[in-house]
Structures are given as structure tokens and as C-alpha cells.
């Protein structure tokens, strides 16, 4: 527990600072997290570094470069398509030295980690992204924190058949409502000190945080399913007391696209510019 607290004290202020700044510092942070998380995922599946994985790392760098230069546009789809084509081409060029599973994992890894994580950057680039980007974290970390507290204190009914054997039904409900509470407090804070000019902003924060918490739970259990299948406890020991990067961002990966979708829909409904 002490290691978890120390790591959080060191890392949390840095993350908050970078998210507030936005721009290239945020893109760089997400890029570095994607590269580290991608390597953890590749190692979980392959137990060793493969040459084809380099394609995934290079594509990740190129993908975030495209986001920083062009933003959310058709270029991203083109970049992803070229990556898949090139990864498949490697299977042809190195047919006698490359396993099909390695190519599949390379493509899957990029779509699972860098692609989903990049939505943090894309949300921040919206006109009001400096306000809505925090909903990713109120949902994910609010859910994680309250699910843990609720599960430890009053958790009695374990989830049958879940890849996360320690999770309880009470913990799930605690996580969802805890995330809603954090979203409510965040909404009040923003409205008190900086009105974003969005009708029903507090209600939006509560709803998005609550729905995001559900996605966070599935994101966490999806990562747990991989670890159970591969018989590993954590993806790595990079973050003392927390495991690896993937152990920390597993829920965020599922929440970030949801928040982007919510903002995209609301903006096209004319709720804000």
C-alpha cells in the first residue's frame, strides 16, 4: 500500500499538470504510455520481443504524430489502414521466420492500446476539451477507487465466472455511484470557478462519469482476462505497487472513446460549439 501511495504522489501531479497544459506535452505523455503499455501487452502474449513488434512501435509514433499535426480526421483512418497493410506484408516478406500469431498480436496491440489511449488527446482538442477531458479520469479513477473501498468494506457477493475473482457485486455498484459522485463534485467545482457555458453541465458530468464507470469496469476485467489467460499477475513491475502501465490504464482505454463520442454527439446537437 505504501508503494502505491508514493507512486501516486509522484505521478498524479505530473499527469494533472500535463492534462491542464494539453497540446504536445499531453500527446507526448500518451505516446510514451502507449509505447510502454504496448510492449507490456506484446510481452504478455509473446513472452519475448519479436521483430514484427517494431512495426507496432513505429506505427504508434507515426499515429500520434498524425494526431498532433492533423487532429481527428480521415488521415487517422489512412494511417491505421497502412499499418495493417504493412504488418500483413511482413508476413509475406518473412513468411518462413514469422508466425501468424505475432502479426495478429501486433495489429491487435496497436488497436487496443495506442488507438484507444489517443482519445484522451482527441477529447482535449475539442473547443471545451479542457473541461471534458477530466471526465475520462473522474469515471475511470473514481470507479476504481470507490469500487475498491466498497469491495473491501462491504463486499460479500463475488462475481461468478468473472476473470477478476476479487471483484464483488457491491464493489461494482460502489464504483459506478462513486464515479457519479466524483463527476458531480467536479461539475460543481467547474461551475463555481469557471462556467464553461454548457447547459446542464453538472448533469452531463454525472451521467458521463456513471456510464464511463461501467465501461471502466469492463476495461479492467478485459485486461484481467488477458492476464488470467497468460497466467501473469501484473503486466510488469514498472510502477511500484501498481504493476505496469497497462494495469493502470486498462479502464481508461475503454472510457476515453466513450467520452469522445459523448462530446461529439453533444456538439453536433448544438449544445455547445
C-alpha positions in Angstrom: 0.0 0.0 0.0 2.8 2.4 0.9 4.4 1.9 -2.6 1.0 2.6 -4.2 0.7 5.9 -2.3 4.2 7.0 -3.0 3.9 6.3 -6.8 0.5 8.2 -6.8 2.0 11.2 -5.0 4.8 11.4 -7.6 2.8 10.6 -10.7 -0.6 12.2 -10.1 0.6 15.8 -10.0 2.6 15.3 -13.2 -0.5 13.8 -15.0 -2.7 16.7 -13.8 -0.1 19.3 -15.0 0.2 17.8 -18.4 -3.5 17.4 -19.0 -4.0 21.0 -18.0 -1.4 22.2 -20.5 -2.6 19.9 -23.3 -1.0 20.2 -26.7 2.2 18.4 -27.4 3.0 17.6 -23.8 -0.2 15.6 -23.4 0.3 13.9 -26.8 3.9 13.0 -25.7 2.7 11.6 -22.4 0.1 9.5 -24.1 2.6 8.4 -26.7 5.1 7.2 -24.0 2.3 5.5 -22.1 1.2 3.8 -25.3 4.7 2.5 -26.2 5.2 1.2 -22.6 1.8 -0.4 -22.5 2.2 -1.8 -25.9 5.4 -3.5 -25.0 3.8 -4.9 -21.9 1.0 -6.4 -23.9 3.3 -7.8 -26.6 5.4 -9.4 -23.8 2.3 -10.9 -22.2 1.4 -12.6 -25.4 4.8 -13.5 -26.9 7.0 -13.8 -23.8 9.8 -12.1 -25.8 10.3 -9.2 -28.2 9.6 -10.0 -31.8 10.9 -8.2 -34.8 7.4 -7.5 -36.2 6.6 -5.7 -32.9 8.9 -2.9 -34.1 6.2 -2.2 -36.8 3.7 -1.6 -33.9 6.1 0.8 -32.1 6.9 2.8 -35.3 3.2 2.9 -36.2 2.3 4.2 -32.7 4.8 7.0 -33.1 3.5 7.9 -36.6 -0.1 7.7 -35.4 0.4 10.2 -32.5 2.4 12.4 -34.9 -0.6 12.4 -37.3 -2.9 13.3 -34.4 -0.8 16.2 -33.3 -0.5 17.5 -36.9 -3.9 16.8 -38.4 -6.2 16.2 -35.4 -9.2 13.9 -35.7 -9.6 13.5 -39.4 -9.5 11.0 -42.2 -5.8 10.8 -42.0 -6.0 8.7 -38.9 -8.1 6.1 -40.8 -5.5 6.1 -43.6 -2.7 5.7 -41.1 -4.4 2.7 -39.4 -5.1 1.1 -42.8 -1.5 1.5 -43.9 -0.3 0.0 -40.6 -2.5 -3.1 -41.0 -1.4 -3.4 -44.7 2.3 -3.2 -43.7 2.0 -5.6 -40.8 0.3 -8.1 -43.1 3.0 -7.5 -45.7 5.7 -8.5 -43.2 4.0 -11.9 -43.1 4.7 -12.2 -46.8 8.2 -10.9 -46.7 9.2 -13.0 -43.7 7.0 -16.0 -44.3 9.5 -18.6 -43.1 10.5 -16.6 -40.0 7.3 -15.0 -38.8 4.3 -16.6 -37.0 0.8 -15.5 -38.0 0.0 -15.1 -34.3 2.8 -12.5 -33.9 1.3 -10.4 -36.7 -2.2 -10.7 -35.2 -0.9 -9.6 -31.8 1.0 -6.7 -33.3 -2.1 -5.3 -35.0 -4.4 -6.1 -32.0 -1.9 -4.4 -29.7 -1.9 -1.1 -31.6 -5.7 -1.0 -31.8 -6.1 -1.9 -28.2 -3.6 0.4 -26.6 -2.4 3.4 -28.6 -5.6 3.8 -30.6 -7.9 3.8 -27.6 -5.5 5.9 -25.5 -5.2 8.5 -28.2 -8.8 9.6 -27.5 -7.5 11.4 -24.4 -5.6 13.7 -26.8 -8.6 14.0 -29.2 -11.0 14.9 -26.4 -8.6 17.6 -25.1 -8.5 19.1 -28.6 -12.3 19.9 -28.6 -13.2 23.5 -28.1 -14.2 22.8 -24.5 -11.9 19.8 -24.1 -10.1 21.4 -21.2 -13.3 20.7 -19.2 -14.5 17.4 -20.6 -11.2 15.6 -20.7 -11.3 15.3 -16.9 -14.5 13.2 -17.2 -12.3 10.4 -18.5 -10.5 10.4 -15.2 -13.5 11.0 -12.9 -15.1 7.9 -14.5 -12.0 5.7 -14.5 -10.2 6.6 -11.3 -13.4 7.4 -9.4 -14.8 4.0 -10.3 -11.5 2.2 -9.4 -11.2 4.0 -6.0 -14.8 3.6 -4.8 -15.1 0.0 -6.2 -12.0 -0.9 -4.1 -13.3 0.8 -1.0 -16.8 -0.6 -1.3 -15.5 -4.1 -2.1 -13.1 -4.2 0.8 -15.6 -2.8 3.4 -19.0 -4.3 2.4 -18.2 -6.7 -0.5 -19.9 -10.0 0.1 -21.2 -11.4 -3.2 -18.4 -12.4 -5.6 -18.9 -12.1 -9.4 -19.4 -15.7 -10.6 -17.4 -16.5 -13.7 -15.6 -13.2 -13.7 -11.9 -13.0 -14.8 -11.4 -10.8 -11.7 -12.0 -13.2 -8.8 -11.7 -10.4 -6.2 -14.4 -8.2 -7.6 -17.8 -8.2 -5.8 -21.3 -7.1 -6.9 -21.2 -4.4 -4.1 -17.9 -3.2 -5.4 -19.3 -2.7 -8.9 -22.2 -0.7 -7.7 -19.9 1.3 -5.4 -17.7 2.1 -8.3 -20.5 3.3 -10.6 -22.1 5.5 -8.0 -18.7 6.6 -6.7 -17.7 7.8 -10.1 -21.1 9.7 -10.4 -20.3 11.4 -7.1 -16.8 12.4 -8.3 -18.3 13.7 -11.5 -20.9 15.7 -9.5 -18.2 17.3 -7.4 -16.1 18.1 -10.4 -19.1 19.7 -12.1 -19.8 21.8 -9.1 -16.1 22.9 -9.0 -16.1 23.9 -12.6 -19.3 25.8 -12.4 -18.1 27.6 -9.3 -14.8 28.8 -10.7 -15.2 28.7 -14.5 -18.6 28.4 -16.2 -18.0 26.5 -19.5 -21.3 27.8 -20.9 -22.9 24.4 -21.3 -26.5 23.9 -20.2 -26.8 21.1 -17.6 -23.0 20.8 -17.3 -23.2 19.2 -13.9 -25.8 16.6 -15.0 -23.6 15.9 -18.1 -20.6 15.2 -15.7 -22.7 12.9 -13.6 -24.2 10.9 -16.5 -20.9 10.6 -18.4 -19.0 9.6 -15.3 -21.5 7.0 -14.4 -21.7 5.4 -17.8 -18.0 5.7 -18.2 -17.6 3.8 -14.9 -19.5 0.8 -16.4 -17.1 0.9 -19.4 -14.2 1.2 -17.0 -15.3 -2.0 -15.2 -15.4 -3.9 -18.4 -12.0 -2.5 -19.4 -10.5 -3.6 -16.1 -12.0 -7.1 -16.5 -10.8 -7.3 -20.1 -7.2 -6.7 -19.0 -7.7 -9.2 -16.2 -9.0 -11.8 -18.7 -5.7 -11.4 -20.7 -3.6 -11.8 -17.5 -5.6 -14.8 -16.4 -5.2 -16.5 -19.9 -1.5 -15.7 -19.9 -1.0 -16.7 -16.2 0.6 -13.4 -15.1 -0.3 -11.3 -12.0 0.7 -7.9 -13.5 1.7 -6.7 -16.9 5.0 -5.5 -15.5 6.6 -4.0 -12.3 7.3 -0.6 -13.8 5.1 1.3 -11.3 5.8 0.2 -7.7 2.7 -1.0 -6.0 0.6 -0.6 -9.2 2.1 -3.1 -11.6 2.6 -1.9 -15.2 1.2 0.9 -17.3 -1.5 -1.5 -18.6 -2.5 -2.2 -15.1 -3.2 1.5 -14.5 -4.8 2.5 -17.8 -6.9 -0.6 -18.6 -10.1 1.2 -17.5 -9.1 4.5 -19.2 -8.7 2.7 -22.5 -12.4 1.9 -22.5 -13.6 5.2 -21.1 -11.7 7.7 -23.4 -13.6 6.7 -26.6 -16.9 6.9 -24.8 -16.2 10.5 -23.6 -15.1 11.5 -27.1 -18.4 10.0 -28.5 -20.5 11.9 -25.9 -18.8 15.2 -26.7 -19.0 14.6 -30.4 -22.8 13.9 -30.2 -23.5 16.8 -28.0 -21.5 19.2 -30.2 -23.5 18.1 -33.2 -26.7 18.6 -31.3 -25.8 22.2 -30.8 -25.3 22.0 -27.1 -22.0 23.9 -27.4 -19.6 24.9 -30.1 
